[in-house]
Amino acid sequence: MSSCLKKDICNLGAPATLLQDITVHHVSECIPPELRYSCLYWGKHLQMSGIYVYDKDFIHEFLKKHLLHWLEVLSLIGKASEAICIISELFSRVSPSDCPRFDTFLQDAKQFTLHSQHCLQQAPLQVYASALAFAPAHSVIRRQFRTESFGWLLEPLGSAPAQDDMWLRNEAEGHSSRVNAVAFSHDDTMLASASVGTTICLWDTTTRQCVQTLKGHHASVNAVAFHPAGNKILATGSVDETIRLWDIPTGQCMHILEGHSGWINTIAFSPDAKP
């Protein structure tokens, strides 16, 4: 990756070029299979190796030079959200007291990547434009990669319209109407949200992406609850006077419980998950 990654690897030229307008053939020509594999799975190999990371080691230096190039490639191959998982894995191998610089870099890199997801999923080269320009003024990533920005946008980045000094809280958007209820899974890896629009969205709490949408209720969904034994069953209650039990892996409704004669506003499993 160190020898192959570079800015605008597919020679797109225009920062506004949309991913949907780039042919798969062109991407394949510019990003060979071995580079694609490396960009997707280097974090997994690091995890399996069991090694830890430190200030100014080869991984720290690699990211200081190629973070944006790597994000660009993931965007081009339609895997932008994978970056969050890999950065999170790196966090588990960093000790803030032993390597404060790398820890600070990774914290900012995670925020930068989360806030850049929208543009990365649509226009790969915006990682060097709007993503940098609208990062906080004191962002480590903004300062580290200011020379990677497009010249017409800033000279260097200091004149760009930066945010305040703090990252804004990332918001998850997916529903088209008001959200009535939310619930975290018991291991905090998943969030369920229920809306007036009759849908339930399941979110990956690491990537902040909606990974599944459940449809079946005929009216507003007012309550959601995860089965205490894991992330395989979700219960939902609705204005349509029914409770539905969903198989999360398949997204299918397993059971419809009927008997109420009014809106269902609250729902919960017993602690032992037995009837």
Buried (B, 14 or more C-beta within 10 A) or exposed (E): BEEBBEBBBBEBEEBEBEBEEBEEEEBEEBBEEEBBEBBBBBBEEBBEEEEBBBBEEEBBEBBBBBBBBBBBBBBBBEBBBBBBEBBBEBBEBBEEEEBEEBBBBBBBBBBBBBBBBBBBBBBBBBBBBBBBBBBBBEBBBBBBBBEBBBEEBBEBBEEBEBBEEEBEEEEBEBBEEEBBBEBEBEEEEBBBBBBBBBBBBBBBBBBBBBEBEBEBBEEBBBBBBBBBEEBEBBBBBBBBBBBBBBBBEEBEBEEEEEEEEEBBEEBEBEEEEEE
